[in-house]
Amino acid sequence: MCIFMRRSGDTEVRCVRRQLMLEALANQLPSGTIRYLSKVAAIEESGFSKIVHLSDGTTIKTKIIKNEKKLK
C-alpha cells in the first residue's frame, strides 16, 4: 500500500495507489452500478436524462455520461 504523508509548511500531501482509491469508491456504490467493457450502441436524449443503449440490448437511464463526446 502506497500511502505517505509529507508536510511542507502548512500543506500536507497524501498519496495513495489509484487502484486502491477506485476500489474504495466503487465499494460505496450499489452493485451493478459500474459496467466494464460495455460497448455503447447509441445514446438517446430523454428530457434531462439520457438513455444509453448497449450492444447487448441493455438500456441504462442516466443523468451523467463521462466522455460523451468520444461516444458520438
N, CA, C and O of each residue as an XYZ file, in Angstrom:
288
protein
N       0.849     -1.167      0.000
C       0.000      0.000      0.000
C       0.893      1.227      0.000
O       1.832      1.316      0.791
N       0.612      2.150     -0.863
C       1.465      3.327     -1.036
C       0.800      4.559     -0.443
O       0.287      5.397     -1.184
N       0.800      4.682      0.850
C       0.260      5.886      1.484
C       1.390      6.528      2.272
O       2.041      5.879      3.091
N       1.612      7.800      2.016
C       2.608      8.520      2.792
C       2.127      9.943      2.995
O       1.311     10.456      2.229
N       2.639     10.567      4.028
C       2.299     11.956      4.307
C       3.588     12.750      4.413
O       4.576     12.285      4.981
N       3.566     13.933      3.867
C       4.733     14.802      3.931
C       4.228     16.199      4.225
O       3.294     16.675      3.579
N       4.819     16.836      5.161
C       4.433     18.211      5.498
C       5.438     19.176      4.895
O       6.652     19.004      4.993
N       4.882     20.188      4.272
C       5.705     21.262      3.715
C       5.025     22.564      4.086
O       4.082     22.990      3.420
N       5.499     23.194      5.145
C       4.824     24.398      5.622
C       3.462     24.017      6.163
O       3.359     23.155      7.037
N       2.420     24.646      5.656
C       1.049     24.363      6.094
C       0.355     23.344      5.199
O      -0.817     23.036      5.415
N       1.053     22.820      4.205
C       0.453     21.891      3.249
C       0.804     20.457      3.595
O       1.951     20.139      3.912
N      -0.207     19.591      3.528
C       0.012     18.169      3.757
C      -0.310     17.442      2.459
O      -1.374     17.648      1.876
N       0.592     16.606      2.014
C       0.418     15.859      0.769
C       0.229     14.386      1.112
O       0.978     13.828      1.914
N      -0.786     13.754      0.495
C      -1.019     12.319      0.694
C      -1.061     11.645     -0.659
O      -1.562     12.212     -1.630
N      -0.546     10.455     -0.721
C      -0.522      9.682     -1.953
C      -1.118      8.313     -1.672
O      -0.848      7.699     -0.640
N      -1.933      7.849     -2.608
C      -2.494      6.503     -2.489
C      -2.523      5.907     -3.896
O      -2.710      6.631     -4.875
N      -2.343      4.619     -3.995
C      -2.392      3.977     -5.317
C      -3.769      4.183     -5.934
O      -4.793      4.057     -5.261
N      -3.776      4.495     -7.203
C      -5.021      4.784     -7.919
C      -5.999      3.614     -7.821
O      -7.189      3.823     -7.586
N      -5.517      2.404     -7.997
C      -6.387      1.224     -7.945
C      -7.078      1.097     -6.597
O      -8.260      0.759     -6.537
N      -6.354      1.365     -5.512
C      -6.948      1.280     -4.174
C      -8.036      2.327     -3.993
O      -9.074      2.054     -3.389
N      -7.797      3.532     -4.518
C      -8.790      4.594     -4.404
C     -10.043      4.252     -5.212
O     -11.158      4.438     -4.726
N      -9.871      3.752     -6.444
C     -11.008      3.375     -7.283
C     -11.827      2.258     -6.637
O     -13.057      2.290     -6.668
N     -11.154      1.284     -6.059
C     -11.854      0.191     -5.394
C     -12.639      0.695     -4.184
O     -13.775      0.276     -3.960
N     -12.037      1.591     -3.408
C     -12.724      2.147     -2.234
C     -13.965      2.925     -2.653
O     -15.010      2.814     -2.013
N     -13.859      3.711     -3.724
C     -15.008      4.469     -4.220
C     -16.077      3.529     -4.779
O     -17.263      3.707     -4.499
N     -15.674      2.544     -5.558
C     -16.614      1.598     -6.159
C     -17.362      0.807     -5.101
O     -18.533      0.477     -5.290
N     -16.709      0.499     -3.994
C     -17.354     -0.267     -2.924
C     -18.485      0.507     -2.255
O     -19.309     -0.091     -1.562
N     -18.542      1.825     -2.448
C     -19.597      2.650     -1.866
C     -20.827      2.738     -2.770
O     -21.850      3.286     -2.361
N     -20.743      2.205     -3.993
C     -21.842      2.254     -4.950
C     -22.658      0.966     -4.915
O     -22.140     -0.093     -4.562
N     -23.934      1.060     -5.281
C     -24.750     -0.163     -5.348
C     -24.177     -1.146     -6.374
O     -23.563     -0.739     -7.360
N     -24.383     -2.421     -6.133
C     -23.912     -3.457     -7.036
C     -24.490     -3.248     -8.430
O     -25.671     -2.930     -8.570
N     -23.666     -3.423     -9.464
C     -24.117     -3.264    -10.842
C     -24.053     -1.839    -11.367
O     -24.409     -1.588    -12.519
N     -23.604     -0.906    -10.541
C     -23.526      0.497    -10.962
C     -22.439      0.708    -12.010
O     -22.633      1.455    -12.970
N     -21.313      0.060    -11.830
C     -20.188      0.212    -12.752
C     -20.200     -0.957    -13.722
O     -20.297     -2.116    -13.319
N     -20.099     -0.639    -15.000
C     -20.071     -1.684    -16.036
C     -18.769     -1.561    -16.800
O     -18.479     -0.513    -17.378
N     -17.991     -2.617    -16.806
C     -16.727     -2.625    -17.525
C     -16.899     -3.315    -18.870
O     -17.696     -4.244    -19.004
N     -16.156     -2.861    -19.853
C     -16.103     -3.463    -21.190
C     -17.448     -3.479    -21.911
O     -17.664     -4.309    -22.794
N     -18.352     -2.575    -21.545
C     -19.637     -2.472    -22.242
C     -19.457     -1.630    -23.491
O     -18.764     -0.613    -23.469
N     -20.083     -2.054    -24.579
C     -20.000     -1.306    -25.833
C     -21.289     -0.521    -26.024
O     -22.385     -1.081    -25.992
N     -21.142      0.780    -26.222
C     -22.294      1.660    -26.413
C     -22.712      1.620    -27.874
O     -21.904      1.855    -28.772
N     -23.987      1.318    -28.099
C     -24.527      1.293    -29.462
C     -25.132      2.646    -29.825
O     -25.021      3.089    -30.968
N     -25.778      3.308    -28.851
C     -26.411      4.607    -29.114
C     -26.694      5.328    -27.807
O     -26.793      4.708    -26.748
N     -26.823      6.656    -27.898
C     -27.224      7.480    -26.765
C     -28.423      8.302    -27.221
O     -28.374      8.974    -28.252
N     -29.499      8.239    -26.443
C     -30.753      8.901    -26.784
C     -31.067      9.969    -25.734
O     -30.967      9.704    -24.536
N     -31.444     11.171    -26.170
C     -31.852     12.240    -25.264
C     -33.252     11.939    -24.746
O     -34.114     11.495    -25.503
N     -33.481     12.183    -23.447
C     -34.798     11.971    -22.854
C     -35.006     13.004    -21.752
O     -34.814     12.705    -20.574
N     -35.392     14.206    -22.129
C     -35.556     15.283    -21.156
C     -34.216     15.653    -20.552
O     -33.267     15.954    -21.276
N     -34.132     15.632    -19.231
C     -32.879     15.949    -18.547
C     -31.968     14.726    -18.438
O     -30.832     14.836    -17.976
N     -32.453     13.587    -18.853
C     -31.683     12.343    -18.776
C     -31.256     11.909    -20.169
O     -31.646     12.492    -21.180
N     -30.447     10.872    -20.180
C     -30.029     10.235    -21.426
C     -30.242      8.744    -21.267
O     -30.107      8.197    -20.172
N     -30.572      8.098    -22.355
C     -30.736      6.652    -22.349
C     -29.599      6.071    -23.173
O     -29.442      6.387    -24.352
N     -28.817      5.223    -22.540
C     -27.674      4.592    -23.196
C     -28.095      3.195    -23.621
O     -28.560      2.401    -22.803
N     -27.931      2.901    -24.899
C     -28.235      1.573    -25.438
C     -26.915      0.836    -25.638
O     -26.044      1.296    -26.377
N     -26.775     -0.304    -24.978
C     -25.560     -1.105    -25.109
C     -25.736     -2.136    -26.212
O     -26.859     -2.483    -26.577
N     -24.634     -2.615    -26.732
C     -24.677     -3.569    -27.847
C     -25.316     -4.909    -27.463
O     -25.757     -5.654    -28.339
N     -25.369     -5.223    -26.159
C     -26.003     -6.480    -25.732
C     -27.513     -6.338    -25.529
O     -28.170     -7.276    -25.078
N     -28.074     -5.146    -25.867
C     -29.505     -4.905    -25.733
C     -29.912     -4.228    -24.442
O     -31.066     -3.823    -24.298
N     -28.992     -4.093    -23.496
C     -29.270     -3.432    -22.229
C     -29.463     -1.938    -22.459
O     -28.765     -1.340    -23.278
N     -30.417     -1.326    -21.734
C     -30.579      0.128    -21.763
C     -30.387      0.661    -20.351
O     -30.811      0.041    -19.377
N     -29.738      1.823    -20.254
C     -29.446      2.441    -18.966
C     -29.885      3.896    -19.036
O     -29.479      4.626    -19.940
N     -30.717      4.324    -18.083
C     -31.120      5.727    -17.996
C     -30.169      6.420    -17.025
O     -29.962      5.941    -15.910
N     -29.596      7.535    -17.441
C     -28.596      8.214    -16.627
C     -28.689      9.729    -16.777
O     -29.283     10.234    -17.730
N     -28.101     10.441    -15.835
C     -28.033     11.895    -15.911
C     -26.660     12.351    -16.404
O     -26.528     13.421    -16.997
N     -25.651     11.535    -16.154
C     -24.272     11.917    -16.475
C     -23.614     10.827    -17.303
O     -23.734      9.639    -17.005
N     -22.909     11.256    -18.361
C     -22.108     10.339    -19.161
C     -20.711     10.922    -19.254
O     -20.540     12.044    -19.731
N     -19.722     10.186    -18.811
C     -18.332     10.630    -18.881
C     -17.809     10.418    -20.298
O     -18.051      9.376    -20.907
N     -17.090     11.411    -20.819
C     -16.501     11.333    -22.162
C     -17.545     11.144    -23.250
O     -17.327     10.409    -24.213
N     -18.674     11.811    -23.091
C     -19.771     11.667    -24.046
C     -19.343     12.021    -25.462
O     -19.787     11.379    -26.413
N     -18.496     13.022    -25.623
C     -18.062     13.435    -26.962
C     -17.375     12.297    -27.702
O     -17.499     12.184    -28.921
N     -16.656     11.457    -26.975
C     -15.951     10.336    -27.591
C     -16.920      9.244    -28.045
O     -16.577      8.436    -28.908
N     -18.137      9.212    -27.469
C     -19.098      8.173    -27.795
C     -19.854      8.465    -29.077
O     -20.379      7.548    -29.708
N     -19.916      9.729    -29.472
C     -20.710     10.102    -30.653
C     -19.979      9.846    -31.934
O     -20.513     10.107    -33.012
